Amino acid sequence: MFKFIAIIDKSHIIREGLAALLRNNNLCQRIGSLEHPDEWLPAFKDAEPDLVITNPGLWQKSDSKRWGHSSEKSIVGLIYQYCDREMLAQFDETIYITDSDETIVNKLRHLQKHNKPPATQSLSAREKDVLKLLLQGLSNKEVATKLVISVHTAIAHRKNIIEKTGIRSLPGLAVYAILNNISDMENIGGQ
């Protein structure tokens, strides 16, 4: 069971419906419901969610400082409109508004089982280089071109980063990079 799940979406009906589904299936102890990410810090100053379910459009517009300091939270995209693959790749999981209750519950339970991060291992110098470029908004192909490596190698480094840190989302990796002095706020985001 998750301790605390935050739902961020402009639609009151969607937030309340999802909250009811979470409560009815005993998926969490506490639920926070926000209309917009700007409400994050005032709402969660006393406790940080271990799972965030959010509309990708709201996530894109937010700034990582808003999401607190823990890199251990999972981020789930709540999809009800077209989203390109790169946007979806930011999330640990995606649920669709058309998914059945059972499908949503199964996805969240599966995520919960795999949410225990492995012991953190140090990233190699090359993995740090790849991470910095990914956090600047570069695609795997652009990272490969910039570092003069194959796309396959760039993807392998990305998988190693995820495996070593236990963090799957780019925002989570951004927090990790800042906390571990790999990157700073000025070097994160599309430029």
Phi and psi in degrees as GROMACS dihedral restraints (atoms count N, CA, C in turn):
[ dihedral_restraints ]
;  ai    aj    ak    al  type     phi  dphi    fc
    3     4     5     6     1   -71.3    20    10
    4     5     6     7     1   145.5    20    10
    6     7     8     9     1   -75.7    20    10
    7     8     9    10     1   -43.0    20    10
    9    10    11    12     1  -150.0    20    10
   10    11    12    13     1   122.3    20    10
   12    13    14    15     1  -115.5    20    10
   13    14    15    16     1   131.5    20    10
   15    16    17    18     1  -106.0    20    10
   16    17    18    19     1   133.3    20    10
   18    19    20    21     1  -113.4    20    10
   19    20    21    22     1   124.6    20    10
   21    22    23    24     1  -124.3    20    10
   22    23    24    25     1   111.7    20    10
   24    25    26    27     1  -161.3    20    10
   25    26    27    28     1   147.2    20    10
   27    28    29    30     1   -68.7    20    10
   28    29    30    31     1   -26.4    20    10
   30    31    32    33     1   -84.5    20    10
   31    32    33    34     1   118.2    20    10
   33    34    35    36     1   -61.1    20    10
   34    35    36    37     1   -40.5    20    10
   36    37    38    39     1   -63.1    20    10
   37    38    39    40     1   -43.1    20    10
   39    40    41    42     1   -66.3    20    10
   40    41    42    43     1   -45.5    20    10
   42    43    44    45     1   -59.8    20    10
   43    44    45    46     1   -46.9    20    10
   45    46    47    48     1   -69.0    20    10
   46    47    48    49     1   -38.6    20    10
   48    49    50    51     1   -63.8    20    10
   49    50    51    52     1   -43.3    20    10
   51    52    53    54     1   -67.3    20    10
   52    53    54    55     1   -39.9    20    10
   54    55    56    57     1   -61.8    20    10
   55    56    57    58     1   -41.6    20    10
   57    58    59    60     1   -63.1    20    10
   58    59    60    61     1   -41.4    20    10
   60    61    62    63     1   -62.1    20    10
   61    62    63    64     1   -43.0    20    10
   63    64    65    66     1   -64.2    20    10
   64    65    66    67     1   -43.9    20    10
   66    67    68    69     1   -66.0    20    10
   67    68    69    70     1   -45.4    20    10
   69    70    71    72     1   -63.1    20    10
   70    71    72    73     1   -24.1    20    10
   72    73    74    75     1  -108.3    20    10
   73    74    75    76     1    13.9    20    10
   75    76    77    78     1    48.3    20    10
   76    77    78    79     1    49.3    20    10
   78    79    80    81     1   -90.6    20    10
   79    80    81    82     1   -13.7    20    10
   81    82    83    84     1  -156.1    20    10
   82    83    84    85     1   163.0    20    10
   84    85    86    87     1   -89.0    20    10
   85    86    87    88     1   -33.2    20    10
   87    88    89    90     1  -141.3    20    10
   88    89    90    91     1   144.3    20    10
   90    91    92    93     1  -127.0    20    10
   91    92    93    94     1   132.8    20    10
   93    94    95    96     1  -112.8    20    10
   94    95    96    97     1   137.4    20    10
   96    97    98    99     1  -124.6    20    10
   97    98    99   100     1   121.2    20    10
   99   100   101   102     1  -125.3    20    10
  100   101   102   103     1   144.8    20    10
  102   103   104   105     1   -82.6    20    10
  103   104   105   106     1   -31.3    20    10
  105   106   107   108     1  -148.5    20    10
  106   107   108   109     1   148.1    20    10
  108   109   110   111     1   -59.7    20    10
  109   110   111   112     1   -21.9    20    10
  111   112   113   114     1   -61.1    20    10
  112   113   114   115     1   -19.9    20    10
  114   115   116   117     1   -84.3    20    10
  115   116   117   118     1    -2.9    20    10
  117   118   119   120     1   -56.2    20    10
  118   119   120   121     1   -61.2    20    10
  120   121   122   123     1   -60.2    20    10
  121   122   123   124     1   -46.4    20    10
  123   124   125   126     1   -64.0    20    10
  124   125   126   127     1   -35.3    20    10
  126   127   128   129     1   -76.0    20    10
  127   128   129   130     1   -35.0    20    10
  129   130   131   132     1  -118.0    20    10
  130   131   132   133     1    29.7    20    10
  132   133   134   135     1   -68.1    20    10
  133   134   135   136     1   -25.6    20    10
  135   136   137   138     1   -92.3    20    10
  136   137   138   139     1   -21.3    20    10
  138   139   140   141     1  -154.2    20    10
  139   140   141   142     1   141.0    20    10
  141   142   143   144     1  -104.0    20    10
  142   143   144   145     1   131.7    20    10
  144   145   146   147     1   -64.1    20    10
  145   146   147   148     1   148.7    20    10
  147   148   149   150     1   -96.8    20    10
  148   149   150   151     1    -5.1    20    10
  150   151   152   153     1  -145.1    20    10
  151   152   153   154     1   134.0    20    10
  153   154   155   156     1  -120.9    20    10
  154   155   156   157     1   127.9    20    10
  156   157   158   159     1  -112.2    20    10
  157   158   159   160     1   120.2    20    10
  159   160   161   162     1  -145.5    20    10
  160   161   162   163     1   154.6    20    10
  162   163   164   165     1   -69.1    20    10
  163   164   165   166     1   126.8    20    10
  165   166   167   168     1   -56.8    20    10
  166   167   168   169     1   -32.0    20    10
  168   169   170   171     1   -63.3    20    10
  169   170   171   172     1   -36.6    20    10
  171   172   173   174     1   -73.2    20    10
  172   173   174   175     1   -37.2    20    10
  174   175   176   177     1   -64.4    20    10
  175   176   177   178     1   -44.5    20    10
  177   178   179   180     1   -57.0    20    10
  178   179   180   181     1   -39.7    20    10
  180   181   182   183     1   -80.6    20    10
  181   182   183   184     1   -11.4    20    10
  183   184   185   186     1   -84.7    20    10
  184   185   186   187     1   166.8    20    10
  186   187   188   189     1  -115.5    20    10
  187   188   189   190     1   139.2    20    10
  189   190   191   192     1   -59.7    20    10
  190   191   192   193     1   -24.0    20    10
  192   193   194   195     1   -59.6    20    10
  193   194   195   196     1   -31.9    20    10
  195   196   197   198     1   -64.5    20    10
  196   197   198   199     1   -24.2    20    10
  198   199   200   201     1   -94.6    20    10
  199   200   201   202     1    14.3    20    10
  201   202   203   204     1    80.2    20    10
  202   203   204   205     1  -174.3    20    10
  204   205   206   207     1  -102.6    20    10
  205   206   207   208     1   -13.1    20    10
  207   208   209   210     1   -79.2    20    10
  208   209   210   211     1   131.7    20    10
  210   211   212   213     1   -95.4    20    10
  211   212   213   214     1     5.9    20    10
  213   214   215   216     1   -91.8    20    10
  214   215   216   217     1    -3.2    20    10
  216   217   218   219     1   -80.3    20    10
  217   218   219   220     1   147.1    20    10
  219   220   221   222     1   -95.4    20    10
  220   221   222   223     1   146.2    20    10
  222   223   224   225     1  -119.4    20    10
  223   224   225   226     1   125.8    20    10
  225   226   227   228     1  -115.7    20    10
  226   227   228   229     1   128.5    20    10
  228   229   230   231     1   -84.5    20    10
  229   230   231   232     1   129.9    20    10
  231   232   233   234     1  -100.0    20    10
  232   233   234   235     1   106.3    20    10
  234   235   236   237     1  -102.6    20    10
  235   236   237   238     1   124.7    20    10
  237   238   239   240     1  -141.7    20    10
  238   239   240   241     1    17.5    20    10
  240   241   242   243     1  -152.9    20    10
  241   242   243   244     1   173.2    20    10
  243   244   245   246     1   -62.6    20    10
  244   245   246   247     1   134.8    20    10
  246   247   248   249     1  -137.2    20    10
  247   248   249   250     1   134.8    20    10
  249   250   251   252     1   -74.7    20    10
  250   251   252   253     1   163.5    20    10
  252   253   254   255     1   -62.0    20    10
  253   254   255   256     1   -38.2    20    10
  255   256   257   258     1   -63.4    20    10
  256   257   258   259     1   -37.0    20    10
  258   259   260   261     1   -66.5    20    10
  259   260   261   262     1   -43.3    20    10
  261   262   263   264     1   -66.3    20    10
  262   263   264   265     1   -28.0    20    10
  264   265   266   267     1   -65.3    20    10
  265   266   267   268     1   -16.1    20    10
  267   268   269   270     1   -70.8    20    10
  268   269   270   271     1   -19.7    20    10
  270   271   272   273     1  -100.2    20    10
  271   272   273   274     1   149.1    20    10
  273   274   275   276     1   -72.0    20    10
  274   275   276   277     1   -26.4    20    10
  276   277   278   279     1  -159.4    20    10
  277   278   279   280     1   159.4    20    10
  279   280   281   282     1  -129.2    20    10
  280   281   282   283     1   142.1    20    10
  282   283   284   285     1  -124.3    20    10
  283   284   285   286     1   144.1    20    10
  285   286   287   288     1  -105.8    20    10
  286   287   288   289     1   146.1    20    10
  288   289   290   291     1   -59.5    20    10
  289   290   291   292     1   -24.8    20    10
  291   292   293   294     1   -89.6    20    10
  292   293   294   295     1    -3.9    20    10
  294   295   296   297     1   -64.7    20    10
  295   296   297   298     1   146.7    20    10
  297   298   299   300     1   -71.3    20    10
  298   299   300   301     1   161.0    20    10
  300   301   302   303     1   -54.7    20    10
  301   302   303   304     1   -44.2    20    10
  303   304   305   306     1   -60.7    20    10
  304   305   306   307     1   -42.7    20    10
  306   307   308   309     1   -63.4    20    10
  307   308   309   310     1   -45.0    20    10
  309   310   311   312     1   -62.0    20    10
  310   311   312   313     1   -47.7    20    10
  312   313   314   315     1   -60.5    20    10
  313   314   315   316     1   -44.6    20    10
  315   316   317   318     1   -62.8    20    10
  316   317   318   319     1   -42.1    20    10
  318   319   320   321     1   -62.5    20    10
  319   320   321   322     1   -43.2    20    10
  321   322   323   324     1   -70.0    20    10
  322   323   324   325     1   -38.2    20    10
  324   325   326   327     1   -66.5    20    10
  325   326   327   328     1   -39.9    20    10
  327   328   329   330     1   -63.0    20    10
  328   329   330   331     1   -42.8    20    10
  330   331   332   333     1   -62.7    20    10
  331   332   333   334     1   -40.1    20    10
  333   334   335   336     1   -63.6    20    10
  334   335   336   337     1   -41.3    20    10
  336   337   338   339     1   -64.2    20    10
  337   338   339   340     1   -33.1    20    10
  339   340   341   342     1  -100.7    20    10
  340   341   342   343     1    16.1    20    10
  342   343   344   345     1   -89.8    20    10
  343   344   345   346     1    -0.4    20    10
  345   346   347   348     1   -83.4    20    10
  346   347   348   349     1   110.4    20    10
  348   349   350   351     1   -68.2    20    10
  349   350   351   352     1   142.1    20    10
  351   352   353   354     1   -70.5    20    10
  352   353   354   355     1   166.7    20    10
  354   355   356   357     1   -57.8    20    10
  355   356   357   358     1   130.0    20    10
  357   358   359   360     1   -67.5    20    10
  358   359   360   361     1   130.0    20    10
  360   361   362   363     1  -109.2    20    10
  361   362   363   364     1   153.7    20    10
  363   364   365   366     1   -70.3    20    10
  364   365   366   367     1   141.8    20    10
  366   367   368   369     1   -82.5    20    10
  367   368   369   370     1   144.7    20    10
  369   370   371   372     1   -71.5    20    10
  370   371   372   373     1   166.5    20    10
  372   373   374   375     1   -59.2    20    10
  373   374   375   376     1   -40.5    20    10
  375   376   377   378     1   -68.1    20    10
  376   377   378   379     1   -39.3    20    10
  378   379   380   381     1   -63.6    20    10
  379   380   381   382     1   -37.6    20    10
  381   382   383   384     1   -63.9    20    10
  382   383   384   385     1   -40.4    20    10
  384   385   386   387     1   -61.1    20    10
  385   386   387   388     1   -45.2    20    10
  387   388   389   390     1   -62.9    20    10
  388   389   390   391     1   -44.7    20    10
  390   391   392   393     1   -59.8    20    10
  391   392   393   394     1   -45.7    20    10
  393   394   395   396     1   -57.1    20    10
  394   395   396   397     1   -43.7    20    10
  396   397   398   399     1   -70.1    20    10
  397   398   399   400     1   -38.9    20    10
  399   400   401   402     1   -62.2    20    10
  400   401   402   403     1   -39.2    20    10
  402   403   404   405     1   -72.3    20    10
  403   404   405   406     1   -16.0    20    10
  405   406   407   408     1   -84.4    20    10
  406   407   408   409     1    -1.8    20    10
  408   409   410   411     1    96.5    20    10
  409   410   411   412     1     8.8    20    10
  411   412   413   414     1   -77.9    20    10
  412   413   414   415     1   145.6    20    10
  414   415   416   417     1   -78.4    20    10
  415   416   417   418     1   170.0    20    10
  417   418   419   420     1   -57.3    20    10
  418   419   420   421     1   -40.9    20    10
  420   421   422   423     1   -65.0    20    10
  421   422   423   424     1   -42.5    20    10
  423   424   425   426     1   -66.6    20    10
  424   425   426   427     1   -37.7    20    10
  426   427   428   429     1   -61.8    20    10
  427   428   429   430     1   -46.0    20    10
  429   430   431   432     1   -59.6    20    10
  430   431   432   433     1   -44.8    20    10
  432   433   434   435     1   -63.1    20    10
  433   434   435   436     1   -46.0    20    10
  435   436   437   438     1   -64.6    20    10
  436   437   438   439     1   -36.7    20    10
  438   439   440   441     1   -95.8    20    10
  439   440   441   442     1     1.1    20    10
  441   442   443   444     1    55.0    20    10
  442   443   444   445     1    54.4    20    10
  444   445   446   447     1  -132.9    20    10
  445   446   447   448     1   168.9    20    10
  447   448   449   450     1   -76.9    20    10
  448   449   450   451     1   159.0    20    10
  450   451   452   453     1   -60.8    20    10
  451   452   453   454     1   -38.6    20    10
  453   454   455   456     1   -59.2    20    10
  454   455   456   457     1   -42.0    20    10
  456   457   458   459     1   -67.4    20    10
  457   458   459   460     1   -40.1    20    10
  459   460   461   462     1   -60.7    20    10
  460   461   462   463     1   -43.1    20    10
  462   463   464   465     1   -65.0    20    10
  463   464   465   466     1   -40.3    20    10
  465   466   467   468     1   -62.2    20    10
  466   467   468   469     1   -42.4    20    10
  468   469   470   471     1   -62.0    20    10
  469   470   471   472     1   -42.0    20    10
  471   472   473   474     1   -61.7    20    10
  472   473   474   475     1   -43.0    20    10
  474   475   476   477     1   -62.9    20    10
  475   476   477   478     1   -40.4    20    10
  477   478   479   480     1   -63.6    20    10
  478   479   480   481     1   -38.8    20    10
  480   481   482   483     1   -61.8    20    10
  481   482   483   484     1   -46.2    20    10
  483   484   485   486     1   -63.1    20    10
  484   485   486   487     1   -43.4    20    10
  486   487   488   489     1   -65.2    20    10
  487   488   489   490     1   -42.9    20    10
  489   490   491   492     1   -72.5    20    10
  490   491   492   493     1   -36.7    20    10
  492   493   494   495     1   -91.0    20    10
  493   494   495   496     1   -25.5    20    10
  495   496   497   498     1    76.7    20    10
  496   497   498   499     1    14.3    20    10
  498   499   500   501     1  -114.3    20    10
  499   500   501   502     1   126.7    20    10
  501   502   503   504     1  -102.6    20    10
  502   503   504   505     1   -24.1    20    10
  504   505   506   507     1   -93.4    20    10
  505   506   507   508     1   146.9    20    10
  507   508   509   510     1   -61.9    20    10
  508   509   510   511     1   -41.9    20    10
  510   511   512   513     1   -60.6    20    10
  511   512   513   514     1   -38.9    20    10
  513   514   515   516     1   -64.2    20    10
  514   515   516   517     1   -41.1    20    10
  516   517   518   519     1   -66.5    20    10
  517   518   519   520     1   -32.2    20    10
  519   520   521   522     1   -63.1    20    10
  520   521   522   523     1   -44.9    20    10
  522   523   524   525     1   -62.5    20    10
  523   524   525   526     1   -44.4    20    10
  525   526   527   528     1   -57.2    20    10
  526   527   528   529     1   -46.6    20    10
  528   529   530   531     1   -62.9    20    10
  529   530   531   532     1   -38.9    20    10
  531   532   533   534     1   -68.8    20    10
  532   533   534   535     1   -46.7    20    10
  534   535   536   537     1   -65.8    20    10
  535   536   537   538     1   -26.7    20    10
  537   538   539   540     1  -103.2    20    10
  538   539   540   541     1    16.8    20    10
  540   541   542   543     1    54.4    20    10
  541   542   543   544     1    34.5    20    10
  543   544   545   546     1   -89.1    20    10
  544   545   546   547     1   -33.8    20    10
  546   547   548   549     1  -148.7    20    10
  547   548   549   550     1   170.8    20    10
  549   550   551   552     1  -129.7    20    10
  550   551   552   553     1   173.4    20    10
  552   553   554   555     1   -58.0    20    10
  553   554   555   556     1   -34.8    20    10
  555   556   557   558     1   -66.7    20    10
  556   557   558   559     1   -25.4    20    10
  558   559   560   561     1  -100.6    20    10
  559   560   561   562     1    13.8    20    10
  561   562   563   564     1  -112.0    20    10
  562   563   564   565     1   137.4    20    10
  564   565   566   567     1   106.9    20    10
  565   566   567   568     1   160.1    20    10
  567   568   569   570     1   -61.1    20    10
  568   569   570   571     1   133.8    20    10
